[in-house]
Each structure stands twice: as structure tokens, then as C-alpha cells.
Amino acid sequence: MFNEGKLSRDFTYIDDIVEGIVRILAAPPTANSQQPTANSIYSPTAPFRVYNIGNSEPTPLMEFITAIEDELGIEAKKEYLPMQPGDVETTYADVSDLMRDFDYQPKDQGSRRYRPLCQVVFGLPPSWFSGVRLKEVSKRNCVRGSRAT
């Protein structure tokens, strides 16, 4: 992990992305609806708006990793590295325009937002969602998708 793991990112729950897109698609901009705001992008000739969709709240990388470890029931092998040139310590989506224009509000899913990620990456069975932990499934699923060392 770069910067010795001292990074924060905006980990977005997929349902929040879908919710944002659905809200935007329900009310496409028209040439007459373009209202400039201090920090938004708009065109006086072509009706479009650019919106950030995200959680709008940076999560420390180590908190994210701990949540994944808890969901999988295993501890990650961590390698701490110095800050990567050109990287930044914290990033997150500014969703204030989306909140203002579409009453968008990302949902706080806590660590639950990482379950779909774990299912895709590790190929966990549907029974996992009803409380079965990775340790109870099989050791083979535990290492699938991980880099051999």
C-alpha cells in the first residue's frame, strides 16, 4: 500500500451510482434549463451537465482493508510502500451539484457496501449473503483471485 497505507478514497456503493444515474436520466437538461453555478460545467448551446456520483466521504484505506478482511474472515498480506509519485493522500467525489439538483443522498452502507465486491472478486456463493462466512465455505475460494506468492 502506497504512502504506508495512509491514503483515503471515496469507495462508492454500487446502489448509490445506480440511484444517481436514474435520478439524472429522469430529468435530462434542456437548452432553457441551463443555469450556471459557481462550480458547475454547463453549455449555453448544448444541453448537458456533468455530475460527480460518489459517496462524497473519503474512507481511510486501512479501514477499507479491515472491512474486507472482516467480510472474508481472513487477514490480508500487506506490503507498505512510500507514496507513489503523482498520487494524492485523499480523494473523494464532490456531489453537491447532484444533491442540489436531484436531491441525491448517498446511503451510509458501512462495511456492507463491500459485500458485492467480495462476491465478484472471490466468487462467493449466494449463501454467503445470508450470513455464511468465507471460512465456512472452502479454503479454495479464499485464495481464488489472489496473487500467488
PyMOL commands that set and color helices and strands:
alter all, ss='L'
color gray80, all
select helices_A, chain A and resi 2-5+14-25+31-33+61-72+96-102+110-122+126-130+134-137+139-143
alter helices_A, ss='H'
color red, helices_A
select strands_A, chain A and resi 8-9+59-60
alter strands_A, ss='S'
color yellow, strands_A
deselect
rebuild
show_as cartoon
